[in-house]
Every structure is written in C-alpha cells, then in structure tokens.
Amino acid sequence: MTTQIISETPLQFTHILFLLVVIAGAYLGIEVMGRSAETFMPWLVLLLLFLTISISPQISLDNLKPYFGNGVLPVISASKVVIGTPFHKMVT
C-alpha cells in the first residue's frame, strides 16, 4: 500500500493510522468490530463485483496459457494438495 497508493506519505503516519484502528477495535470491543464488518461486507462485495465487471473487457485469456499449457487437469490435481492442507490435521 505504501509503495503504490500513498507513496509520498511517511511510513510512520501509515503505521499510526493502522495502530489507531487497532486501538479503536480494542477499546470498543470485538462486537463493534463484528458489526462494522457485517455492515461493510456487502459494500466490499459490490465494489469488487463492479471492479470485475468494469475490467472484464481488458482481460486476455492468453495470459493463462503458461498455467494451462497442458490443460486443466494438471492444475486441478496439484491444487487438491494445497486445498486439503488445512484439513490434514483434522483427518489424521
């Protein structure tokens, strides 16, 4: 964030800004943070959906060729291990 969005802002100010959010969350409690997340989550989903729709004409599927060079099956078989890693301890 500091290198792309607010590149001219000093790093200390960015740290203070995030620290103020953490302090407010600790002071007001976890319930307020949960209610805030519940309020802002639909807005976040709508903004991401709008971003995806607005950028879709610029998407080129040719950029996926290095990943899908041998088809979809090798990607799916390799992703089973990565997806199952968090659940490995629950099964064994």
Biopython code that builds the backbone (N, CA, C, O; Angstrom):
import numpy as np
from Bio.PDB.StructureBuilder import StructureBuilder

atoms = [
    (1, "MET", "N", (0.821, -1.185, 0.000)),
    (1, "MET", "CA", (0.000, 0.000, 0.000)),
    (1, "MET", "C", (0.866, 1.251, 0.000)),
    (1, "MET", "O", (0.543, 2.225, -0.679)),
    (2, "THR", "N", (1.945, 1.237, 0.740)),
    (2, "THR", "CA", (2.773, 2.436, 0.810)),
    (2, "THR", "C", (3.567, 2.666, -0.463)),
    (2, "THR", "O", (3.974, 3.796, -0.730)),
    (3, "THR", "N", (3.796, 1.637, -1.249)),
    (3, "THR", "CA", (4.560, 1.831, -2.480)),
    (3, "THR", "C", (3.672, 2.160, -3.677)),
    (3, "THR", "O", (4.159, 2.734, -4.651)),
    (4, "GLN", "N", (2.390, 1.817, -3.634)),
    (4, "GLN", "CA", (1.519, 2.041, -4.781)),
    (4, "GLN", "C", (0.524, 3.185, -4.565)),
    (4, "GLN", "O", (0.376, 4.051, -5.427)),
    (5, "ILE", "N", (-0.149, 3.188, -3.430)),
    (5, "ILE", "CA", (-1.255, 4.123, -3.239)),
    (5, "ILE", "C", (-0.789, 5.432, -2.609)),
    (5, "ILE", "O", (-1.048, 6.512, -3.138)),
    (6, "ILE", "N", (-0.109, 5.327, -1.491)),
    (6, "ILE", "CA", (0.315, 6.528, -0.775)),
    (6, "ILE", "C", (1.839, 6.563, -0.704)),
    (6, "ILE", "O", (2.420, 6.479, 0.378)),
    (7, "SER", "N", (2.466, 6.685, -1.839)),
    (7, "SER", "CA", (3.925, 6.580, -1.905)),
    (7, "SER", "C", (4.629, 7.774, -1.279)),
    (7, "SER", "O", (5.753, 7.628, -0.798)),
    (8, "GLU", "N", (4.012, 8.943, -1.268)),
    (8, "GLU", "CA", (4.660, 10.133, -0.712)),
    (8, "GLU", "C", (4.431, 10.283, 0.795)),
    (8, "GLU", "O", (5.035, 11.152, 1.424)),
    (9, "THR", "N", (3.583, 9.464, 1.371)),
    (9, "THR", "CA", (3.275, 9.553, 2.791)),
    (9, "THR", "C", (4.362, 8.870, 3.609)),
    (9, "THR", "O", (4.804, 7.777, 3.254)),
    (10, "PRO", "N", (4.801, 9.498, 4.701)),
    (10, "PRO", "CA", (5.820, 8.849, 5.543)),
    (10, "PRO", "C", (5.300, 7.545, 6.145)),
    (10, "PRO", "O", (4.111, 7.410, 6.433)),
    (11, "LEU", "N", (6.193, 6.605, 6.327)),
    (11, "LEU", "CA", (5.825, 5.285, 6.832)),
    (11, "LEU", "C", (5.279, 5.359, 8.258)),
    (11, "LEU", "O", (4.405, 4.574, 8.626)),
    (12, "GLN", "N", (5.781, 6.286, 9.057)),
    (12, "GLN", "CA", (5.307, 6.425, 10.435)),
    (12, "GLN", "C", (3.822, 6.798, 10.476)),
    (12, "GLN", "O", (3.087, 6.313, 11.336)),
    (13, "PHE", "N", (3.381, 7.651, 9.559)),
    (13, "PHE", "CA", (1.976, 8.020, 9.521)),
    (13, "PHE", "C", (1.106, 6.823, 9.178)),
    (13, "PHE", "O", (0.032, 6.649, 9.755)),
    (14, "THR", "N", (1.555, 6.008, 8.257)),
    (14, "THR", "CA", (0.807, 4.803, 7.895)),
    (14, "THR", "C", (0.704, 3.857, 9.083)),
    (14, "THR", "O", (-0.359, 3.290, 9.337)),
    (15, "HIS", "N", (1.793, 3.686, 9.805)),
    (15, "HIS", "CA", (1.767, 2.825, 10.995)),
    (15, "HIS", "C", (0.837, 3.392, 12.062)),
    (15, "HIS", "O", (0.092, 2.646, 12.698)),
    (16, "ILE", "N", (0.876, 4.697, 12.260)),
    (16, "ILE", "CA", (-0.007, 5.325, 13.248)),
    (16, "ILE", "C", (-1.467, 5.143, 12.849)),
    (16, "ILE", "O", (-2.316, 4.890, 13.704)),
    (17, "LEU", "N", (-1.765, 5.268, 11.570)),
    (17, "LEU", "CA", (-3.139, 5.097, 11.098)),
    (17, "LEU", "C", (-3.653, 3.690, 11.382)),
    (17, "LEU", "O", (-4.769, 3.525, 11.876)),
    (18, "PHE", "N", (-2.848, 2.674, 11.073)),
    (18, "PHE", "CA", (-3.257, 1.304, 11.362)),
    (18, "PHE", "C", (-3.326, 1.047, 12.865)),
    (18, "PHE", "O", (-4.184, 0.297, 13.331)),
    (19, "LEU", "N", (-2.433, 1.661, 13.612)),
    (19, "LEU", "CA", (-2.441, 1.498, 15.065)),
    (19, "LEU", "C", (-3.694, 2.107, 15.671)),
    (19, "LEU", "O", (-4.242, 1.557, 16.627)),
    (20, "LEU", "N", (-4.158, 3.230, 15.136)),
    (20, "LEU", "CA", (-5.393, 3.831, 15.635)),
    (20, "LEU", "C", (-6.598, 2.923, 15.395)),
    (20, "LEU", "O", (-7.499, 2.854, 16.231)),
    (21, "VAL", "N", (-6.617, 2.242, 14.281)),
    (21, "VAL", "CA", (-7.707, 1.298, 14.005)),
    (21, "VAL", "C", (-7.674, 0.146, 15.004)),
    (21, "VAL", "O", (-8.719, -0.282, 15.496)),
    (22, "VAL", "N", (-6.486, -0.353, 15.302)),
    (22, "VAL", "CA", (-6.354, -1.451, 16.258)),
    (22, "VAL", "C", (-6.742, -0.997, 17.656)),
    (22, "VAL", "O", (-7.409, -1.733, 18.385)),
    (23, "ILE", "N", (-6.333, 0.201, 18.036)),
    (23, "ILE", "CA", (-6.679, 0.722, 19.364)),
    (23, "ILE", "C", (-8.190, 0.922, 19.478)),
    (23, "ILE", "O", (-8.781, 0.583, 20.504)),
    (24, "ALA", "N", (-8.821, 1.468, 18.439)),
    (24, "ALA", "CA", (-10.271, 1.654, 18.470)),
    (24, "ALA", "C", (-10.986, 0.314, 18.574)),
    (24, "ALA", "O", (-11.981, 0.197, 19.290)),
    (25, "GLY", "N", (-10.492, -0.693, 17.870)),
    (25, "GLY", "CA", (-11.103, -2.018, 17.962)),
    (25, "GLY", "C", (-10.938, -2.631, 19.334)),
    (25, "GLY", "O", (-11.856, -3.273, 19.843)),
    (26, "ALA", "N", (-9.778, -2.441, 19.939)),
    (26, "ALA", "CA", (-9.560, -2.983, 21.287)),
    (26, "ALA", "C", (-10.391, -2.231, 22.318)),
    (26, "ALA", "O", (-10.879, -2.828, 23.278)),
    (27, "TYR", "N", (-10.551, -0.938, 22.129)),
    (27, "TYR", "CA", (-11.303, -0.138, 23.097)),
    (27, "TYR", "C", (-12.800, -0.400, 23.001)),
    (27, "TYR", "O", (-13.473, -0.547, 24.022)),
    (28, "LEU", "N", (-13.321, -0.458, 21.787)),
    (28, "LEU", "CA", (-14.763, -0.628, 21.606)),
    (28, "LEU", "C", (-15.211, -2.077, 21.713)),
    (28, "LEU", "O", (-16.381, -2.343, 21.988)),
    (29, "GLY", "N", (-14.299, -3.015, 21.501)),
    (29, "GLY", "CA", (-14.637, -4.414, 21.675)),
    (29, "GLY", "C", (-14.831, -5.144, 20.361)),
    (29, "GLY", "O", (-14.961, -4.543, 19.294)),
    (30, "ILE", "N", (-14.845, -6.453, 20.477)),
    (30, "ILE", "CA", (-14.938, -7.315, 19.299)),
    (30, "ILE", "C", (-16.328, -7.251, 18.672)),
    (30, "ILE", "O", (-16.476, -7.464, 17.469)),
    (31, "GLU", "N", (-17.349, -6.958, 19.485)),
    (31, "GLU", "CA", (-18.704, -6.904, 18.953)),
    (31, "GLU", "C", (-18.863, -5.751, 17.965)),
    (31, "GLU", "O", (-19.511, -5.905, 16.930)),
    (32, "VAL", "N", (-18.277, -4.605, 18.281)),
    (32, "VAL", "CA", (-18.363, -3.452, 17.397)),
    (32, "VAL", "C", (-17.616, -3.731, 16.098)),
    (32, "VAL", "O", (-18.066, -3.344, 15.020)),
    (33, "MET", "N", (-16.474, -4.401, 16.206)),
    (33, "MET", "CA", (-15.724, -4.747, 15.003)),
    (33, "MET", "C", (-16.526, -5.714, 14.129)),
    (33, "MET", "O", (-16.536, -5.584, 12.905)),
    (34, "GLY", "N", (-17.191, -6.673, 14.752)),
    (34, "GLY", "CA", (-18.012, -7.624, 14.012)),
    (34, "GLY", "C", (-19.197, -6.960, 13.337)),
    (34, "GLY", "O", (-19.530, -7.279, 12.196)),
    (35, "ARG", "N", (-19.833, -6.034, 14.044)),
    (35, "ARG", "CA", (-20.969, -5.324, 13.441)),
    (35, "ARG", "C", (-20.512, -4.418, 12.306)),
    (35, "ARG", "O", (-21.208, -4.281, 11.300)),
    (36, "SER", "N", (-19.356, -3.806, 12.460)),
    (36, "SER", "CA", (-18.816, -2.975, 11.388)),
    (36, "SER", "C", (-18.512, -3.823, 10.160)),
    (36, "SER", "O", (-18.812, -3.422, 9.035)),
    (37, "ALA", "N", (-17.922, -4.984, 10.371)),
    (37, "ALA", "CA", (-17.628, -5.880, 9.256)),
    (37, "ALA", "C", (-18.920, -6.344, 8.589)),
    (37, "ALA", "O", (-18.983, -6.465, 7.366)),
    (38, "GLU", "N", (-19.939, -6.601, 9.388)),
    (38, "GLU", "CA", (-21.225, -7.011, 8.842)),
    (38, "GLU", "C", (-21.853, -5.899, 8.013)),
    (38, "GLU", "O", (-22.546, -6.165, 7.031)),
    (39, "THR", "N", (-21.613, -4.663, 8.406)),
    (39, "THR", "CA", (-22.158, -3.522, 7.665)),
    (39, "THR", "C", (-21.403, -3.284, 6.368)),
    (39, "THR", "O", (-22.013, -3.026, 5.330)),
    (40, "PHE", "N", (-20.081, -3.370, 6.422)),
    (40, "PHE", "CA", (-19.279, -3.001, 5.263)),
    (40, "PHE", "C", (-19.036, -4.148, 4.285)),
    (40, "PHE", "O", (-18.585, -3.895, 3.168)),
    (41, "MET", "N", (-19.308, -5.373, 4.650)),
    (41, "MET", "CA", (-19.051, -6.504, 3.770)),
    (41, "MET", "C", (-19.865, -6.445, 2.478)),
    (41, "MET", "O", (-19.300, -6.687, 1.412)),
    (42, "PRO", "N", (-21.166, -6.135, 2.518)),
    (42, "PRO", "CA", (-21.902, -6.029, 1.239)),
    (42, "PRO", "C", (-21.332, -4.942, 0.326)),
    (42, "PRO", "O", (-21.287, -5.117, -0.892)),
    (43, "TRP", "N", (-20.904, -3.835, 0.899)),
    (43, "TRP", "CA", (-20.297, -2.772, 0.095)),
    (43, "TRP", "C", (-18.999, -3.245, -0.552)),
    (43, "TRP", "O", (-18.728, -2.933, -1.712)),
    (44, "LEU", "N", (-18.210, -3.985, 0.187)),
    (44, "LEU", "CA", (-16.963, -4.504, -0.354)),
    (44, "LEU", "C", (-17.227, -5.483, -1.494)),
    (44, "LEU", "O", (-16.543, -5.447, -2.516)),
    (45, "VAL", "N", (-18.204, -6.344, -1.323)),
    (45, "VAL", "CA", (-18.552, -7.304, -2.375)),
    (45, "VAL", "C", (-19.061, -6.573, -3.616)),
    (45, "VAL", "O", (-18.703, -6.928, -4.739)),
    (46, "LEU", "N", (-19.890, -5.560, -3.416)),
    (46, "LEU", "CA", (-20.393, -4.796, -4.557)),
    (46, "LEU", "C", (-19.268, -4.060, -5.276)),
    (46, "LEU", "O", (-19.257, -4.012, -6.506)),
    (47, "LEU", "N", (-18.326, -3.488, -4.537)),
    (47, "LEU", "CA", (-17.209, -2.801, -5.172)),
    (47, "LEU", "C", (-16.315, -3.763, -5.952)),
    (47, "LEU", "O", (-15.862, -3.436, -7.048)),
    (48, "LEU", "N", (-16.062, -4.936, -5.398)),
    (48, "LEU", "CA", (-15.258, -5.923, -6.117)),
    (48, "LEU", "C", (-15.977, -6.436, -7.354)),
    (48, "LEU", "O", (-15.354, -6.658, -8.393)),
    (49, "LEU", "N", (-17.276, -6.624, -7.246)),
    (49, "LEU", "CA", (-18.063, -7.039, -8.401)),
    (49, "LEU", "C", (-18.046, -5.964, -9.483)),
    (49, "LEU", "O", (-17.900, -6.277, -10.665)),
    (50, "PHE", "N", (-18.193, -4.705, -9.090)),
    (50, "PHE", "CA", (-18.122, -3.604, -10.043)),
    (50, "PHE", "C", (-16.749, -3.535, -10.702)),
    (50, "PHE", "O", (-16.652, -3.303, -11.907)),
    (51, "LEU", "N", (-15.691, -3.732, -9.926)),
    (51, "LEU", "CA", (-14.343, -3.728, -10.480)),
    (51, "LEU", "C", (-14.163, -4.855, -11.492)),
    (51, "LEU", "O", (-13.596, -4.650, -12.565)),
    (52, "THR", "N", (-14.645, -6.030, -11.149)),
    (52, "THR", "CA", (-14.517, -7.171, -12.048)),
    (52, "THR", "C", (-15.279, -6.943, -13.348)),
    (52, "THR", "O", (-14.774, -7.248, -14.428)),
    (53, "ILE", "N", (-16.482, -6.412, -13.248)),
    (53, "ILE", "CA", (-17.281, -6.167, -14.447)),
    (53, "ILE", "C", (-16.661, -5.061, -15.291)),
    (53, "ILE", "O", (-16.641, -5.159, -16.518)),
    (54, "SER", "N", (-16.156, -4.014, -14.654)),
    (54, "SER", "CA", (-15.611, -2.902, -15.426)),
    (54, "SER", "C", (-14.275, -3.232, -16.079)),
    (54, "SER", "O", (-13.924, -2.632, -17.095)),
    (55, "ILE", "N", (-13.534, -4.163, -15.520)),
    (55, "ILE", "CA", (-12.230, -4.504, -16.092)),
    (55, "ILE", "C", (-12.306, -5.710, -17.027)),
    (55, "ILE", "O", (-11.320, -6.031, -17.691)),
    (56, "SER", "N", (-13.447, -6.377, -17.091)),
    (56, "SER", "CA", (-13.563, -7.596, -17.890)),
    (56, "SER", "C", (-13.275, -7.401, -19.380)),
    (56, "SER", "O", (-12.778, -8.347, -19.991)),
    (57, "PRO", "N", (-13.542, -6.258, -20.016)),
    (57, "PRO", "CA", (-13.160, -6.137, -21.434)),
    (57, "PRO", "C", (-11.643, -6.173, -21.658)),
    (57, "PRO", "O", (-11.189, -6.480, -22.760)),
    (58, "GLN", "N", (-10.868, -5.865, -20.632)),
    (58, "GLN", "CA", (-9.413, -5.838, -20.777)),
    (58, "GLN", "C", (-8.756, -7.175, -20.461)),
    (58, "GLN", "O", (-7.546, -7.321, -20.633)),
    (59, "ILE", "N", (-9.524, -8.141, -20.007)),
    (59, "ILE", "CA", (-8.959, -9.433, -19.627)),
    (59, "ILE", "C", (-8.604, -10.227, -20.884)),
    (59, "ILE", "O", (-9.416, -10.349, -21.802)),
    (60, "SER", "N", (-7.405, -10.754, -20.914)),
    (60, "SER", "CA", (-6.957, -11.586, -22.032)),
    (60, "SER", "C", (-6.676, -12.991, -21.509)),
    (60, "SER", "O", (-5.833, -13.177, -20.631)),
    (61, "LEU", "N", (-7.374, -13.958, -22.043)),
    (61, "LEU", "CA", (-7.182, -15.331, -21.590)),
    (61, "LEU", "C", (-5.857, -15.922, -22.071)),
    (61, "LEU", "O", (-5.452, -16.989, -21.608)),
    (62, "ASP", "N", (-5.182, -15.243, -22.991)),
    (62, "ASP", "CA", (-3.865, -15.705, -23.432)),
    (62, "ASP", "C", (-2.837, -15.640, -22.305)),
    (62, "ASP", "O", (-1.828, -16.344, -22.340)),
    (63, "ASN", "N", (-3.093, -14.800, -21.312)),
    (63, "ASN", "CA", (-2.173, -14.708, -20.180)),
    (63, "ASN", "C", (-2.206, -15.955, -19.300)),
    (63, "ASN", "O", (-1.290, -16.166, -18.505)),
    (64, "LEU", "N", (-3.230, -16.775, -19.426)),
    (64, "LEU", "CA", (-3.337, -18.001, -18.630)),
    (64, "LEU", "C", (-2.653, -19.189, -19.291)),
    (64, "LEU", "O", (-2.585, -20.263, -18.694)),
    (65, "LYS", "N", (-2.156, -19.025, -20.483)),
    (65, "LYS", "CA", (-1.541, -20.152, -21.194)),
    (65, "LYS", "C", (-0.350, -20.766, -20.466)),
    (65, "LYS", "O", (-0.201, -21.986, -20.519)),
    (66, "PRO", "N", (0.506, -20.003, -19.791)),
    (66, "PRO", "CA", (1.585, -20.677, -19.053)),
    (66, "PRO", "C", (1.063, -21.613, -17.961)),
    (66, "PRO", "O", (1.704, -22.620, -17.661)),
    (67, "TYR", "N", (-0.075, -21.301, -17.369)),
    (67, "TYR", "CA", (-0.627, -22.141, -16.312)),
    (67, "TYR", "C", (-1.408, -23.318, -16.883)),
    (67, "TYR", "O", (-1.335, -24.431, -16.363)),
    (68, "PHE", "N", (-2.139, -23.071, -17.934)),
    (68, "PHE", "CA", (-2.973, -24.102, -18.522)),
    (68, "PHE", "C", (-2.372, -24.640, -19.822)),
    (68, "PHE", "O", (-3.111, -25.008, -20.736)),
    (69, "GLY", "N", (-1.067, -24.689, -19.914)),
    (69, "GLY", "CA", (-0.396, -25.164, -21.114)),
    (69, "GLY", "C", (-0.695, -26.621, -21.410)),
    (69, "GLY", "O", (-0.809, -27.002, -22.575)),
    (70, "ASN", "N", (-0.825, -27.449, -20.368)),
    (70, "ASN", "CA", (-1.114, -28.875, -20.546)),
    (70, "ASN", "C", (-2.567, -29.203, -20.247)),
    (70, "ASN", "O", (-2.918, -30.375, -20.119)),
    (71, "GLY", "N", (-3.404, -28.206, -20.135)),
    (71, "GLY", "CA", (-4.810, -28.428, -19.844)),
    (71, "GLY", "C", (-5.147, -28.115, -18.404)),
    (71, "GLY", "O", (-4.296, -27.667, -17.635)),
    (72, "VAL", "N", (-6.386, -28.354, -18.050)),
    (72, "VAL", "CA", (-6.878, -28.023, -16.720)),
    (72, "VAL", "C", (-6.576, -29.130, -15.708)),
    (72, "VAL", "O", (-6.426, -28.842, -14.521)),
    (73, "LEU", "N", (-6.486, -30.370, -16.141)),
    (73, "LEU", "CA", (-6.335, -31.497, -15.214)),
    (73, "LEU", "C", (-5.058, -31.440, -14.369)),
    (73, "LEU", "O", (-5.139, -31.738, -13.177)),
    (74, "PRO", "N", (-3.893, -31.081, -14.901)),
    (74, "PRO", "CA", (-2.723, -30.984, -14.023)),
    (74, "PRO", "C", (-2.866, -29.909, -12.943)),
    (74, "PRO", "O", (-2.370, -30.074, -11.828)),
    (75, "VAL", "N", (-3.541, -28.818, -13.274)),
    (75, "VAL", "CA", (-3.752, -27.751, -12.288)),
    (75, "VAL", "C", (-4.690, -28.237, -11.191)),
    (75, "VAL", "O", (-4.453, -27.970, -10.013)),
    (76, "ILE", "N", (-5.741, -28.939, -11.558)),
    (76, "ILE", "CA", (-6.693, -29.447, -10.566)),
    (76, "ILE", "C", (-6.041, -30.500, -9.679)),
    (76, "ILE", "O", (-6.249, -30.493, -8.466)),
    (77, "SER", "N", (-5.262, -31.399, -10.255)),
    (77, "SER", "CA", (-4.630, -32.441, -9.432)),
    (77, "SER", "C", (-3.593, -31.853, -8.483)),
    (77, "SER", "O", (-3.418, -32.369, -7.379)),
    (78, "ALA", "N", (-2.909, -30.800, -8.878)),
    (78, "ALA", "CA", (-1.942, -30.173, -7.984)),
    (78, "ALA", "C", (-2.626, -29.338, -6.913)),
    (78, "ALA", "O", (-2.099, -29.200, -5.810)),
    (79, "SER", "N", (-3.788, -28.780, -7.218)),
    (79, "SER", "CA", (-4.469, -27.932, -6.245)),
    (79, "SER", "C", (-5.159, -28.733, -5.151)),
    (79, "SER", "O", (-5.476, -28.173, -4.101)),
    (80, "LYS", "N", (-5.404, -30.025, -5.360)),
    (80, "LYS", "CA", (-6.022, -30.841, -4.315)),
    (80, "LYS", "C", (-5.156, -30.885, -3.067)),
    (80, "LYS", "O", (-5.676, -30.872, -1.951)),
    (81, "VAL", "N", (-3.849, -30.935, -3.242)),
    (81, "VAL", "CA", (-2.934, -30.980, -2.106)),
    (81, "VAL", "C", (-2.966, -29.666, -1.352)),
    (81, "VAL", "O", (-2.991, -29.659, -0.121)),
    (82, "VAL", "N", (-2.965, -28.559, -2.067)),
    (82, "VAL", "CA", (-2.946, -27.244, -1.437)),
    (82, "VAL", "C", (-4.259, -26.970, -0.714)),
    (82, "VAL", "O", (-4.255, -26.419, 0.387)),
    (83, "ILE", "N", (-5.373, -27.346, -1.316)),
    (83, "ILE", "CA", (-6.672, -27.125, -0.693)),
    (83, "ILE", "C", (-6.841, -28.011, 0.534)),
    (83, "ILE", "O", (-7.443, -27.584, 1.519)),
    (84, "GLY", "N", (-6.326, -29.226, 0.496)),
    (84, "GLY", "CA", (-6.501, -30.153, 1.604)),
    (84, "GLY", "C", (-5.532, -29.968, 2.762)),
    (84, "GLY", "O", (-5.712, -30.587, 3.810)),
    (85, "THR", "N", (-4.506, -29.129, 2.600)),
    (85, "THR", "CA", (-3.510, -28.973, 3.657)),
    (85, "THR", "C", (-4.093, -28.480, 4.975)),
    (85, "THR", "O", (-3.712, -29.024, 6.011)),
    (86, "PRO", "N", (-4.997, -27.480, 5.020)),
    (86, "PRO", "CA", (-5.522, -27.047, 6.311)),
    (86, "PRO", "C", (-6.336, -28.117, 7.033)),
    (86, "PRO", "O", (-6.443, -28.089, 8.259)),
    (87, "PHE", "N", (-6.910, -29.061, 6.283)),
    (87, "PHE", "CA", (-7.761, -30.078, 6.877)),
    (87, "PHE", "C", (-7.015, -31.362, 7.181)),
    (87, "PHE", "O", (-7.608, -32.313, 7.691)),
    (88, "HIS", "N", (-5.742, -31.406, 6.884)),
    (88, "HIS", "CA", (-4.967, -32.620, 7.063)),
    (88, "HIS", "C", (-4.912, -33.058, 8.522)),
    (88, "HIS", "O", (-5.034, -34.247, 8.815)),
    (89, "LYS", "N", (-4.730, -32.119, 9.431)),
    (89, "LYS", "CA", (-4.630, -32.463, 10.853)),
    (89, "LYS", "C", (-5.967, -32.945, 11.431)),
    (89, "LYS", "O", (-5.981, -33.717, 12.390)),
    (90, "MET", "N", (-7.071, -32.502, 10.863)),
    (90, "MET", "CA", (-8.369, -32.939, 11.370)),
    (90, "MET", "C", (-8.669, -34.371, 10.972)),
    (90, "MET", "O", (-9.391, -35.074, 11.679)),
    (91, "VAL", "N", (-8.123, -34.812, 9.844)),
    (91, "VAL", "CA", (-8.414, -36.150, 9.344)),
    (91, "VAL", "C", (-7.504, -37.178, 10.002)),
    (91, "VAL", "O", (-7.954, -38.270, 10.352)),
    (92, "THR", "N", (-6.235, -36.841, 10.171)),
    (92, "THR", "CA", (-5.289, -37.803, 10.723)),
    (92, "THR", "C", (-5.298, -37.843, 12.216)),
    (92, "THR", "O", (-4.547, -38.611, 12.818)),
]
sb = StructureBuilder()
sb.init_structure("model")
sb.init_model(0)
sb.init_chain("A")
sb.init_seg("    ")
for serial, (resi, resn, name, xyz) in enumerate(atoms, 1):
    if name == "N":
        sb.init_residue(resn, " ", resi, " ")
    sb.init_atom(name, np.array(xyz, "f"), 0.0, 1.0, " ", f" {name:<3s}", serial, name[0])
structure = sb.get_structure()
